[in-house]
C-alpha cells in the first residue's frame, strides 16, 4: 500500500544529504518567536507519540528552570510551529536537538545528539491536517509507518522496521472507550505477541 507521496521520497538520500547542525540551529533561532520550557516531553507532531514512547506527558513551565534535568525546550515560529526541540541530557552541549522544516504536504525533521552527530532523519506526511505516514532513516536502520483511521479516529499503524538485514513488521493498535477516550495502545506482532505500550489509568 503506497498511495502517498512520502513512499516515493528517498529517505536514505535525505539522511545522507542532511544539512549540517550549525546551519539548522542558526535557522531555527532566526525563525523562533517564542521559547517554551516544559517538564518532560510535551508537544507532539505525531498522534499519541508521547504515549507510544512510554512517556508521561509533561507540563508547560512559566520560565526557564535552573535545574534542567528531564526538561525540554521548544523554539516556536510565528505560525505556532515547533522549529526546534531541545532535550536536556546533561552531557556534552547538554542537549539533544530535533529540527523541523515544514512543507505543504509533509514535515522533515533532523535529530542530533549532544555531540552534534546526526542520529536520524524523518519525513512526516500530512493530508487533511493529519499524519498519514512517516519514514525514518538512521545510520544502521529505518522505519516506515502507515496510519489507518476509522471515522476520523486513529485505529492502527502498520510498521516496517529494518535493522541491517533484519526486517520486522507489526501493528500498533489503538483502543477507545464509548466516549472516544484512548484506552490502550498495543504493539501486535505476527506471532501473536502483544506488547502494551499505554494503558489509561481511570
VMD Tcl script that draws the C-alpha trace (Angstrom):
set ca {
  {0.00 0.00 0.00}
  {1.86 3.05 -1.29}
  {-0.68 5.78 -2.11}
  {1.17 8.69 -0.56}
  {3.96 10.94 -1.77}
  {6.09 10.05 1.24}
  {6.56 6.49 0.00}
  {8.18 7.84 -3.16}
  {10.63 10.05 -1.28}
  {14.13 8.66 -0.80}
  {14.69 8.80 2.95}
  {18.21 7.42 2.63}
  {19.10 10.29 0.30}
  {17.60 12.76 2.77}
  {19.68 11.28 5.58}
  {22.88 11.26 3.52}
  {22.40 14.90 2.48}
  {21.13 16.31 5.76}
  {22.05 19.95 6.47}
  {24.80 20.49 9.00}
  {23.89 21.03 12.63}
  {25.07 24.64 12.87}
  {23.07 25.86 9.86}
  {19.90 24.22 11.20}
  {20.47 25.73 14.64}
  {21.02 29.23 13.26}
  {17.91 28.99 11.06}
  {15.77 27.77 13.99}
  {16.99 30.63 16.18}
  {16.23 33.15 13.43}
  {12.68 31.82 12.99}
  {11.90 31.44 16.68}
  {9.35 33.92 18.01}
  {8.63 32.10 21.26}
  {10.52 29.80 23.63}
  {8.60 27.30 25.77}
  {10.09 25.17 28.56}
  {8.35 22.01 29.73}
  {8.87 19.40 32.41}
  {9.20 16.32 30.22}
  {8.04 15.54 26.71}
  {5.10 17.76 25.77}
  {4.40 18.78 22.16}
  {3.59 16.03 19.66}
  {3.66 16.22 15.86}
  {2.60 12.57 15.53}
  {-0.62 11.40 17.24}
  {-0.06 9.70 20.60}
  {3.71 9.95 20.14}
  {4.20 10.51 23.86}
  {2.08 7.50 24.86}
  {3.72 5.24 22.27}
  {7.16 6.08 23.63}
  {6.03 5.29 27.15}
  {6.47 8.86 28.39}
  {4.19 10.70 30.74}
  {3.18 14.00 29.15}
  {4.91 16.91 30.85}
  {3.71 20.36 31.82}
  {4.46 23.83 30.50}
  {6.72 25.83 32.82}
  {6.35 29.55 33.44}
  {10.04 30.27 32.90}
  {13.39 28.68 32.13}
  {14.22 26.30 35.00}
  {17.52 26.37 36.87}
  {17.51 22.58 37.16}
  {17.18 21.30 33.60}
  {17.07 17.57 34.36}
  {14.20 15.96 32.41}
  {13.35 19.34 30.88}
  {12.56 20.19 27.25}
  {12.89 23.49 25.42}
  {10.82 24.27 22.32}
  {11.53 27.05 19.81}
  {8.28 28.09 18.12}
  {7.96 30.22 14.99}
  {5.42 32.91 14.09}
  {2.98 30.29 12.80}
  {2.96 28.42 16.15}
  {5.07 25.63 14.67}
  {7.90 23.92 16.52}
  {11.15 24.58 14.67}
  {13.47 23.08 17.29}
  {13.09 20.72 20.25}
  {15.91 20.58 22.81}
  {16.04 17.71 25.30}
  {18.33 18.12 28.29}
  {20.71 15.17 28.68}
  {23.33 16.79 30.89}
  {26.46 15.90 28.93}
  {28.43 17.48 26.10}
  {26.45 20.51 24.94}
  {23.77 19.35 27.35}
  {21.02 18.81 24.78}
  {19.78 16.50 22.07}
  {18.28 18.55 19.24}
  {15.47 17.93 16.74}
  {14.95 20.47 13.96}
  {11.75 20.69 11.90}
  {11.19 22.02 8.38}
  {7.61 22.46 7.14}
  {6.25 21.92 3.64}
  {2.73 21.86 2.23}
  {2.16 18.11 2.49}
  {4.97 16.94 4.75}
  {7.32 17.80 7.59}
  {11.02 16.94 7.66}
  {12.95 16.50 10.90}
  {16.63 16.00 11.72}
  {17.61 14.65 15.13}
  {21.12 15.28 16.50}
  {22.75 14.08 19.72}
  {24.66 16.22 22.22}
  {27.86 15.85 20.16}
  {26.05 17.32 17.12}
  {26.10 13.97 15.27}
  {23.08 13.19 13.11}
  {21.00 10.41 14.70}
  {18.14 10.19 12.21}
  {16.15 11.97 9.52}
  {12.38 11.66 9.25}
  {9.60 12.59 6.84}
  {6.07 13.02 8.22}
  {3.41 13.04 5.52}
  {0.29 15.17 6.11}
  {-3.12 15.03 4.45}
  {-6.27 16.85 5.58}
  {-4.37 18.14 8.65}
  {-3.48 14.70 9.96}
  {-0.47 12.40 9.80}
  {-0.90 9.61 7.25}
  {2.61 8.15 7.05}
  {6.18 8.52 8.29}
  {9.62 7.40 7.15}
  {12.70 7.46 9.35}
  {16.33 6.68 8.48}
  {19.19 6.22 10.93}
  {22.77 5.08 10.33}
  {22.01 1.36 10.51}
  {18.25 1.12 10.42}
  {15.00 2.54 9.09}
  {11.30 2.60 9.92}
  {8.15 3.13 7.86}
  {4.66 3.68 9.25}
  {1.25 3.89 7.56}
  {-1.55 5.42 9.65}
  {-5.07 3.99 9.35}
  {-8.12 5.94 10.53}
  {-11.67 4.81 11.26}
  {-14.32 7.53 11.50}
  {-11.55 10.12 11.98}
  {-10.07 8.13 14.89}
  {-6.59 6.64 14.57}
  {-7.21 2.90 14.75}
  {-3.95 1.31 13.59}
  {-0.42 1.97 12.42}
  {1.31 -0.56 10.16}
  {5.04 -0.61 10.90}
  {8.02 -1.95 8.96}
  {11.27 -1.70 10.92}
  {14.68 -2.59 9.48}
  {17.99 -3.05 11.29}
  {20.70 -4.02 8.84}
  {19.43 -7.10 7.01}
  {16.77 -7.81 9.64}
  {13.19 -6.73 9.00}
  {10.30 -6.74 11.46}
  {6.65 -5.96 10.83}
  {3.97 -5.29 13.41}
  {0.78 -3.31 14.00}
  {0.14 -0.60 16.58}
  {-3.48 -0.97 17.67}
  {-5.45 1.83 19.39}
  {-8.49 1.08 21.56}
  {-11.05 3.69 22.69}
  {-13.98 3.72 25.10}
  {-17.55 4.78 24.27}
  {-16.58 8.44 24.76}
  {-13.71 8.15 22.24}
  {-11.14 8.41 25.03}
  {-7.99 6.39 24.42}
  {-8.00 3.19 26.47}
  {-4.82 1.49 25.35}
  {-2.08 1.18 22.76}
  {-0.66 -2.23 21.90}
  {2.06 -3.42 19.53}
  {0.69 -6.60 17.95}
  {3.29 -8.88 16.33}
  {2.70 -11.52 13.62}
  {3.37 -14.35 16.10}
  {0.50 -13.15 18.27}
  {2.64 -11.48 20.93}
  {1.09 -8.24 22.22}
  {3.08 -5.51 23.95}
  {1.07 -2.93 25.88}
  {2.61 0.49 25.34}
  {-0.07 2.55 27.06}
  {-2.97 1.85 29.43}
  {-5.38 4.54 30.57}
  {-5.48 4.58 34.35}
  {-9.02 5.75 35.02}
}
mol new
graphics top color blue
foreach p $ca { graphics top sphere $p radius 0.5 }
foreach p [lrange $ca 0 end-1] q [lrange $ca 1 end] { graphics top cylinder $p $q radius 0.2 }
display resetview
